[in-house]
Amino acid sequence: MPALNWIGKEQVVNHDKEVPFRLLKKVKSISVGENSQNLIIHGDNLEALKALMPYYCNKIKCIYIDPPYNTGNEGWVYNDNVNSTKIKRWLGKVVGGETEDLCRHDKWLCMMYPRLKLLKDLLKENGAIFVSIDDDEADHARALLDEIFGRQNFVATIIWQKKFSPQSDAKFFSDVHDYILVYSKNITNFRVKLLQRKESTNARYLNLDNDPRGLWMSSDFSVKTYSKKYDYPITTPSGKIVKATKGRCWATSKERFKEFVKDNRIWFGKNLNGVPRLKRFLSEVKEGIVPTTIWFYQEVGHNQEARQELKKIFRGKELLFDNPKPVRLIKRIIQLATDSDDLILDSFVGSGTTGQAVLELNKEDSGNRKFILVELEDAVAKNITAERIKRVIKSEKLDVGFEFCELDRPLFNSEGEIENECVFEQLATYIYFTETQTNIDKKQINKSYIGLSPDEINEYYLIFKEKHKNKLTKEFLKNLKKSTKRKIVYADFCLISQDELDKYNIEFKQIPYEIKRY
């Protein structure tokens, strides 16, 4: 398969492994409620995604991202390019001296690559990612997603009509659409839901012959994939002989056609001399409609609708977002990709549309979906994203909340020591994840015991109360589970002989040096 190359790729291909693991610090003054499991995180989404890994690896069902379209526009609250100060600083640190040689497309690819790798790791095996993009980076985004998710996991390219009227001042063509690229983590496990049938759709079903099976609509009985076997003359009830139009043939064999006639499934028109059409009964169609790859604004909204939604929530205040998404659009995505208790992640959240979409959908179908929203800009995260969700909760009188978190210091400082503010549960979660590549079950934690490996071979223990004073002693052995399983014990020091460790089937790992880095 052809590979996509650009200046700086070599430096970012494995950069996701080099990103420091940071702790999340709750900001109570901005948060709403307790234990809601909804998260809004302020900070660099690359570091935020890494911080989420021990808690949400393989847990997210639907990821929606609306990354910078990279049009070069810098005049908005949420810059639509990769020339922001923070991104340039990051590029200089990671890519190094080549940064000045990067074109804006190189920068965009460098920015997106490690983030997409982490997003893939967070997805469930039956999950999918939806990426909004326009023509500026659509080709690059498709190639990037092919490389990271695998070409075989491509699902669809959706065309969304983002504007309801053409631009009269367009240089060549009026740009009225965006794309939404859809990739699954594993195409064999992914399923897309059906759209609910609308009354307007069902209105097309009639019963012109009073068939006792009820309403029906007819469809063309001919096909364009020609087969001589299926090219036969048909005699209508009035005696007229009809044939399929040139280059086409009938959809079934002559024998099967006779069965359809006998079962009153062929419609020849009111005068019984028309070209045959196949009757399809409303009672037999699927409970929903298979979604198409073209989404018109009448169905899912447009940019101006999104601006009006923001204006209404913020009581007339104009918020300058270059390409805002309407709630109806994100609700459509969530409806197609999730069940009622799934997790949804948006790591380029901006104004917070995804959070509002989750809340509204839960209200409509009594669901219990949870969201994780990540926003880089401080003013946007606090004053727009979080504030929007607060106002939606209040106006809709919803019994939900969210935790607002900021990225704290790295778990390990520059000397490799564990950060002073790290608490037992945070370190236990990280250790269990790096040992097993799975998320910890907090219900399993009991004093120093932090969990059993998925293969049920190893038990994991962490002695972590006071920095540099955590010792594995004979007294600790009394707290061990009575089992023959191998016991991995993390502590600062071990005061037990190797013979005794072997006797209890213990492997000692010293903090912090033997903690794996993810």
C-alpha positions in Angstrom: 0.0 0.0 0.0 1.4 3.5 -0.8 2.7 5.3 2.2 2.2 9.0 3.1 5.5 10.8 3.8 6.2 14.3 4.9 8.9 16.4 6.6 9.0 15.5 10.3 7.2 12.1 10.1 10.2 10.2 11.4 10.1 12.2 14.6 6.4 11.8 15.3 5.7 8.2 14.3 6.5 6.9 17.8 6.1 10.2 19.7 2.9 8.9 21.5 5.2 6.7 23.5 7.4 9.6 24.5 4.5 11.8 25.8 4.8 12.0 29.6 1.9 10.6 31.6 0.3 13.4 33.5 -2.1 13.4 36.4 -5.6 14.9 36.2 -6.5 17.5 38.7 -10.2 18.2 39.4 -11.2 21.8 39.5 -14.2 21.8 41.9 -15.2 25.4 41.3 -16.0 24.7 37.6 -17.3 21.1 38.0 -20.9 20.3 38.4 -22.2 17.5 40.8 -20.3 14.5 42.0 -19.3 11.1 40.4 -21.1 12.0 37.1 -18.4 10.2 35.0 -18.7 13.0 32.4 -15.3 14.7 31.9 -14.2 18.0 30.5 -10.4 18.3 30.4 -8.5 21.5 29.8 -5.1 21.0 28.2 -3.1 19.8 25.3 -5.2 16.9 23.9 -2.1 14.8 23.2 -1.2 14.8 26.9 -4.8 14.5 27.9 -5.3 11.4 25.7 -2.2 9.9 27.3 -3.5 10.7 30.8 -6.8 8.9 29.9 -5.1 5.7 28.7 -4.9 3.8 32.1 -8.6 4.5 32.7 -10.2 4.3 29.2 -8.0 2.2 26.9 -10.3 0.1 24.8 -13.3 1.7 26.5 -14.6 4.4 24.1 -17.3 3.4 21.7 -17.5 6.6 19.5 -14.9 9.2 18.9 -15.8 12.4 17.1 -13.2 15.0 16.3 -13.3 18.3 14.5 -9.5 19.1 14.2 -8.3 22.4 12.7 -9.1 22.4 9.0 -5.8 24.1 8.4 -7.1 26.9 6.1 -4.7 29.4 7.5 -7.4 31.4 9.2 -6.1 32.9 12.5 -8.8 35.4 13.2 -11.0 33.2 15.3 -11.2 32.2 19.0 -10.3 28.7 18.0 -7.6 29.0 15.3 -8.3 27.0 12.2 -4.6 26.3 11.6 -1.5 24.8 13.1 0.4 28.0 13.6 -0.9 28.7 17.1 1.9 29.5 19.6 1.3 26.2 21.5 1.4 24.0 18.4 4.5 25.8 17.1 6.2 25.3 20.4 5.3 21.6 20.4 6.5 21.2 16.9 9.9 22.8 17.7 10.4 20.5 20.6 9.4 17.3 18.9 10.5 17.8 15.2 13.5 20.0 16.1 15.5 22.0 13.5 13.4 20.9 10.6 10.4 22.9 11.9 11.2 26.0 9.8 11.1 23.8 6.6 7.6 22.5 7.3 4.7 23.7 5.2 1.3 24.0 6.9 0.4 20.5 5.6 3.6 19.0 7.2 2.7 20.7 10.5 -0.9 19.4 10.3 0.3 15.9 9.7 2.9 16.1 12.5 0.2 17.4 14.9 -2.4 14.7 14.0 -0.3 11.5 13.8 0.4 10.8 17.5 -3.0 12.0 18.5 -4.7 9.6 16.1 -2.6 6.7 17.4 -3.7 7.4 21.0 -7.3 7.8 19.9 -7.2 4.3 18.2 -5.9 2.8 21.5 -8.8 4.3 23.4 -11.4 2.9 21.0 -13.3 -0.3 21.8 -12.9 -3.2 19.4 -16.4 -2.4 18.0 -15.9 1.3 18.1 -15.5 3.9 15.4 -14.0 7.4 14.9 -15.7 10.2 12.9 -13.4 12.9 11.6 -14.8 16.2 10.3 -12.6 17.7 7.6 -12.7 19.8 4.5 -10.9 19.8 1.1 -7.7 21.4 2.5 -6.7 18.2 4.4 -9.2 15.6 3.3 -6.7 13.6 1.2 -4.0 13.8 3.8 -6.5 12.8 6.5 -7.7 9.8 4.5 -4.1 8.6 3.9 -3.2 9.2 7.6 -6.3 7.2 8.8 -5.5 4.4 6.3 -2.0 4.1 7.8 -3.1 4.2 11.5 -6.4 2.4 11.4 -5.8 0.2 8.4 -7.4 0.6 4.9 -9.5 -2.4 5.6 -11.2 -0.6 8.5 -12.5 2.3 6.4 -16.3 2.6 6.7 -17.5 5.6 4.7 -16.9 9.2 3.6 -20.0 11.2 4.6 -20.7 14.4 2.8 -22.4 17.0 5.0 -24.2 20.0 3.5 -22.9 22.7 5.9 -24.5 25.7 4.1 -28.1 26.2 3.0 -27.3 28.8 0.3 -24.4 29.2 -2.2 -21.7 31.9 -1.9 -22.1 34.4 -4.7 -18.6 35.7 -4.2 -16.9 32.2 -4.6 -13.9 32.3 -7.0 -14.8 29.1 -8.8 -17.3 26.9 -7.1 -19.4 27.6 -4.0 -18.1 25.4 -1.2 -21.2 24.1 0.7 -20.0 20.8 2.1 -17.6 19.2 4.5 -16.6 15.5 4.9 -16.9 13.2 7.8 -14.4 10.3 7.5 -15.5 7.2 9.3 -13.1 4.4 10.4 -13.7 1.4 12.7 -11.2 -0.1 15.0 -12.1 -3.5 13.7 -14.5 -3.7 10.7 -15.6 -7.2 11.5 -16.9 -6.0 14.9 -18.4 -2.7 13.9 -22.1 -2.3 13.3 -23.9 0.9 12.3 -27.4 1.5 13.6 -30.4 2.2 11.4 -32.1 5.6 11.3 -35.6 5.9 12.7 -38.3 5.8 10.1 -40.1 9.1 9.7 -43.8 9.7 9.0 -42.7 11.4 5.7 -40.9 8.2 4.7 -43.9 6.0 5.5 -46.2 8.3 3.7 -44.8 7.0 0.4 -46.4 3.6 1.1 -49.9 3.2 -0.3 -52.3 0.3 -0.9 -53.6 0.9 -4.5 -55.1 -2.6 -4.8 -56.4 -3.1 -1.3 -53.9 -5.8 -0.5 -54.7 -7.4 2.9 -51.0 -7.2 3.8 -51.3 -3.5 4.0 -49.4 -0.5 2.7 -46.8 -1.0 0.0 -44.7 0.8 -2.5 -43.3 -0.5 -5.8 -39.8 -0.6 -7.2 -38.3 -1.2 -10.6 -38.3 -4.9 -11.4 -35.5 -4.6 -13.9 -31.7 -4.3 -13.3 -28.8 -3.0 -15.3 -26.5 -6.0 -14.7 -27.5 -7.9 -17.9 -28.1 -11.7 -17.9 -29.5 -13.4 -21.0 -31.3 -15.9 -18.6 -33.3 -13.1 -17.1 -34.1 -11.4 -20.4 -37.5 -12.9 -21.2 -40.9 -11.5 -22.4 -43.6 -10.9 -19.8 -47.3 -10.9 -20.6 -49.4 -8.5 -18.5 -52.9 -9.4 -17.2 -54.3 -7.3 -20.1 -52.5 -9.4 -22.7 -49.8 -6.9 -23.5 -46.3 -8.3 -24.0 -43.5 -6.2 -22.4 -39.7 -6.6 -22.3 -37.0 -4.9 -20.2 -35.5 -1.8 -21.7 -32.4 -2.3 -23.9 -29.3 -3.2 -22.0 -31.3 -4.3 -18.9 -33.0 -7.5 -17.8 -35.5 -8.6 -15.2 -34.4 -9.0 -11.5 -35.3 -12.7 -11.2 -35.7 -15.8 -13.2 -38.9 -16.5 -15.1 -39.9 -19.2 -12.5 -39.3 -16.8 -9.6 -41.3 -14.1 -11.4 -44.3 -16.5 -11.7 -44.1 -17.1 -7.9 -44.2 -13.3 -7.3 -47.3 -13.0 -9.6 -49.0 -15.9 -7.7 -48.3 -14.1 -4.4 -49.7 -10.8 -5.7 -46.3 -9.1 -5.4 -46.1 -7.7 -8.9 -47.9 -4.4 -9.8 -48.8 -3.9 -13.4 -50.5 -0.5 -12.9 -54.2 0.4 -12.5 -54.9 -0.6 -16.1 -53.0 -3.9 -15.7 -50.9 -3.3 -18.8 -47.9 -1.5 -17.4 -44.2 -2.6 -17.0 -44.1 -4.9 -14.0 -42.9 -3.5 -10.6 -42.2 -5.3 -7.4 -44.4 -4.6 -4.4 -42.5 -4.0 -1.1 -44.7 -4.0 2.0 -44.2 -1.6 4.9 -44.8 -4.4 7.4 -41.8 -6.3 5.9 -39.2 -3.5 5.7 -36.5 -3.1 8.4 -37.4 -1.2 11.6 -35.2 1.6 10.5 -33.5 3.1 7.4 -30.0 2.4 6.3 -28.1 5.7 6.5 -26.7 7.2 3.3 -23.4 9.0 2.8 -25.0 12.3 1.9 -26.4 14.3 4.9 -28.5 17.3 3.9 -28.8 20.3 6.1 -32.6 19.8 6.4 -31.8 16.5 8.3 -28.8 17.4 10.4 -28.5 21.2 10.4 -25.9 23.6 9.0 -23.2 26.1 10.2 -25.6 29.0 10.7 -27.9 26.8 12.8 -24.9 26.0 15.0 -24.1 29.7 15.4 -27.7 30.4 16.4 -27.6 27.5 19.0 -24.5 29.1 20.6 -26.1 32.6 20.5 -29.2 31.3 22.2 -27.3 29.5 25.0 -25.1 32.6 25.6 -28.1 35.0 25.4 -27.3 36.8 22.2 -23.5 36.9 22.6 -21.7 36.3 19.3 -19.0 33.6 19.6 -16.6 33.5 16.7 -16.1 29.8 15.7 -15.0 29.4 12.1 -16.9 26.2 11.4 -19.3 25.3 14.2 -21.2 22.0 14.1 -25.0 21.9 14.9 -26.2 19.6 17.6 -28.3 17.7 15.2 -25.2 16.6 13.2 -23.4 15.2 16.3 -26.6 13.5 17.5 -26.9 11.7 14.2 -23.4 10.4 14.6 -23.9 9.3 18.2 -27.3 7.6 17.2 -25.6 5.6 14.5 -22.5 4.6 16.5 -23.5 4.0 20.1 -25.8 2.2 22.5 -27.5 4.0 25.3 -24.7 3.4 27.9 -21.6 4.0 25.8 -18.7 6.5 26.1 -18.2 9.3 23.6 -14.9 11.2 23.3 -14.2 14.5 21.5 -10.6 15.7 21.8 -11.0 18.9 19.7 -14.2 19.9 21.4 -14.2 23.7 21.0 -17.6 25.1 21.9 -18.9 21.8 23.4 -21.5 20.7 20.9 -20.6 17.0 21.5 -21.4 17.3 25.2 -24.8 19.0 24.5 -25.6 16.3 21.9 -24.9 13.5 24.4 -27.1 15.2 27.0 -30.0 15.8 24.6 -29.9 12.3 23.2 -29.9 10.8 26.7 -33.0 12.9 27.5 -34.8 11.7 24.4 -34.2 8.0 24.8 -33.5 7.7 28.6 -29.9 6.8 27.8 -26.9 6.9 30.1 -24.2 7.8 27.6 -21.1 9.6 29.0 -18.8 12.1 27.4 -15.2 13.1 27.6 -14.4 16.5 26.1 -10.9 17.9 25.7 -10.1 21.5 24.9 -6.7 23.2 24.6 -7.5 26.9 25.0 -8.0 28.0 28.6 -10.6 30.7 27.8 -12.6 28.3 25.6 -12.5 25.4 28.0 -13.7 27.4 31.0 -15.8 30.1 29.5 -17.4 28.4 26.6 -17.2 24.6 26.7 -17.8 24.1 30.4 -20.2 27.1 30.6 -22.3 25.8 27.7 -22.7 22.4 29.3 -23.6 24.0 32.6 -26.3 26.1 30.9 -27.7 23.1 29.0 -27.9 21.1 32.3 -29.7 24.0 34.0 -32.1 24.9 31.2 -33.1 21.3 30.6 -33.3 20.6 34.3 -31.0 17.5 33.9 -29.9 15.4 36.9 -26.3 15.1 35.6 -23.0 16.8 36.0 -19.4 16.8 34.9 -15.9 16.9 36.4 -13.7 19.7 35.0 -10.1 18.7 35.2 -6.8 20.2 34.3 -3.6 18.4 33.4 -1.3 18.4 36.4 2.4 17.6 36.6 3.8 14.4 35.0 3.6 11.3 37.2 7.4 11.1 36.9 9.6 14.2 37.3 12.7 15.0 35.3 14.8 12.8 37.7 12.4 9.9 37.2 11.0 10.2 40.7 7.2 9.9 41.4 5.5 13.3 41.7 4.8 14.3 45.3 1.1 14.9 44.7 0.5 11.4 43.3 -1.8 9.4 45.4 -2.2 5.6 45.8 -5.1 5.1 43.4 -3.4 7.1 40.6 -0.2 5.1 40.8 -2.0 1.8 41.2 -4.1 2.6 38.1 -0.9 3.4 36.1 1.0 0.3 37.3 -1.9 -2.1 36.6 -2.3 -0.6 33.1 1.4 -0.8 32.2 1.6 -4.4 33.5 -1.6 -5.7 31.8 -2.5 -3.2 29.1 -6.0 -3.2 30.5 -7.9 -0.8 32.8 -8.0 -1.4 36.5 -11.2 -2.5 38.2 -11.3 -0.1 41.2 -13.7 -2.5 43.0 -10.8 -5.0 43.2 -8.5 -2.7 45.1 -8.1 -3.7 48.7 -5.4 -2.0 50.7 -2.2 -2.9 48.9 -3.9 -5.4 46.5 -4.6 -3.7 43.2 -5.8 -6.5 40.9 -5.5 -9.8 39.1 -4.1 -10.0 35.6 -6.6 -10.8 32.8 -5.0 -14.3 32.3 -5.4 -14.8 36.1 -1.7 -15.7 36.4 -0.4 -12.7 38.4 -1.6 -10.8 41.4 -0.4 -7.2 41.7 0.4 -5.3 44.9 1.5 -1.7 45.6 3.0 -0.5 48.9 2.7 3.3 48.6 1.9 5.4 51.7 4.9 7.7 52.3 7.4 8.6 49.6 10.8 6.7 49.9 9.5 4.8 53.0 7.5 2.0 51.4 8.9 -1.3 52.4 8.2 -4.9 51.6 8.5 -6.6 55.0 7.6 -9.9 56.7 4.6 -8.1 58.3 3.3 -7.4 54.8 3.3 -11.1 53.9 0.3 -11.5 56.3 -1.8 -9.3 54.0 -1.1 -11.4 50.9 -4.0 -13.4 49.4 -3.8 -17.1 50.2 -3.2 -18.4 46.6 -0.5 -20.0 44.5 -0.5 -17.3 41.9 2.6 -15.3 41.2 2.6 -12.0 43.2 4.1 -8.8 41.7 4.8 -6.4 44.6 5.9 -2.8 44.0 7.6 -0.9 46.8 10.6 1.3 47.5 12.6 -1.3 49.4 12.5 -5.1 50.1 13.6 -6.4 53.5 12.9 -10.0 52.7 15.5 -12.5 51.5 15.3 -14.0 48.0 14.6 -17.4 49.5 11.6 -16.1 51.3 10.4 -14.3 48.1 10.6 -17.5 46.2 8.8 -19.3 49.0 5.8 -17.0 48.6 6.1 -16.8 44.8 6.8 -13.0 45.0 8.6 -10.9 42.4 9.7 -7.6 43.9 9.8 -4.5 41.7 11.4 -1.3 43.0 9.6 2.1 42.9 10.1 4.1 40.7 12.8 2.5 38.6 11.0 -0.7 37.7 7.7 0.9 36.8 7.2 0.6 33.1 6.9 3.7 31.1 3.9 3.7 28.7 
